[in-house]
Structure formats: C-alpha cells, structure tokens
Amino acid sequence: MHDHDHQCAGQPRALPDPPEPPIYKTTNTGRHVALTVITGGVWGLFVWWPLHEAVKAQNKRKRIRYAAAMSAYWHAGTASVE
C-alpha cells in the first residue's frame, strides 16, 4: 500500500463521486391561489409573486452551480484518461 498522494505509473486515477443533484424548491400553488382569491389579489401581489420570484432565482443559482460541478466532474474524468 502506498502512503503518498501522487498518481502511480500505470494506475488510473480514481474519479471523485459525482455531485449530488440539487433539491429545487416549489411553492404550493393551490394554497396561494386560494389566499389570493380570498384577499382580493393582495396575497398574490405582495406575497406569492415576490416569493415565486425569489424561489425561481434560488433554483436558477442551484442549476448553475450544479452544471458547473458536473462540468468539473466530467472534465476530471476525461483528464484522467488522457
């Protein structure tokens, strides 16, 4: 067994585990529609819409980070073959 960190000749480098896919948030549409109707549109305008936009932006950031992590993962995998 080796006690050093460099790649030994003829032995392929082990790939890291792939990144975990993100868990995306959602909003409960039925509840928000009901509250919007009950409040005459106030809930939808001041709560649901801003919340929806915030969740959408957060999910977009998660997608971008996951795509970058997957790209780095696949690049690491192809670099070890070369």
Stockholm file with secondary structure:
# STOCKHOLM 1.0

chainA/1-82         MHDHDHQCAGQPRALPDPPEPPIYKTTNTGRHVALTVITGGVWGLFVWWPLHEAVKAQNKRKRIRYAAAMSAYWHAGTASVE
#=GR chainA/1-82 SS CCCSCSCCTTCCCCCCCCCCCCCCCCCCHHHHHHHHHHTTTHHIIIIIHHHHHHHHHHHHHHHHHHHHHHHHHHHHHHHHHC
#=GC SS_cons        CCCSCSCCTTCCCCCCCCCCCCCCCCCCHHHHHHHHHHTTTHHIIIIIHHHHHHHHHHHHHHHHHHHHHHHHHHHHHHHHHC
//
